[in-house]
Amino acid sequence: MIGRLVPATPTTGEEAVRLLDDVLARVGVDGLATAYTHPLLLSLVREHAAAVRAAIADSEQPLTLVSLARYARSVIAATIRAGRTLPAPGEADLSAIDWLRAPWELLRLLGICALIDEADATEPAPTPPRPRPAPVTS
């Protein structure tokens, strides 16, 4: 799915699961296994996960597999536009990537994987909408 071409924008849960499974296979499994044993890397991953959560909330979308997959797609597209590639499934182990020096896009995808892991890889509960400030009246 992730190759020279950017995957299609996921619109269904099934499409989202396929894209996110691919991301998990390419960076999530090995990256999270490493992060859970290295506190500094885990801190970086959590920062990226928080940024993903905030970006999705700022777009007024609930945090779901579809919204995570759409965000992942945008990161993948930026990676490809920059002329970089993602590791093949199973090749993102510690010997292949120094995770503390990994490119931004790999850490951002790892943050997405952490959010999936937190949600037990099922459909995460929607994030409630943020309250809008009251209009100022004079």
FENVEN-V758855 format. One record per backbone hydrogen bond with DSSP energy under -1.0 kcal/mol. NH is the residue of the N-H (numbers start at 1). CO is the residue of the C=O. If there is no record, write none. Layout:
BEGIN
nh;co
NH;CO
NH;CO
END
This chain:
BEGIN
nh;co
3;5
16;12
17;13
18;14
19;15
20;16
21;17
22;18
23;19
24;20
25;21
26;22
27;23
28;23
29;24
31;27
32;28
33;29
34;30
35;31
36;32
37;34
38;35
42;38
43;39
44;40
45;41
46;42
47;43
48;44
49;45
50;46
51;47
52;48
53;49
54;50
55;51
56;52
57;53
58;54
59;55
60;57
61;56
64;62
68;64
69;65
70;66
71;67
72;68
73;69
74;70
75;71
76;72
77;73
78;74
79;75
80;76
81;77
82;78
83;80
84;79
90;25
91;88
96;93
97;93
99;97
101;98
102;99
107;103
108;104
109;105
110;106
111;107
112;108
113;109
114;110
115;111
116;112
117;113
118;114
119;115
120;117
121;116
122;119
END
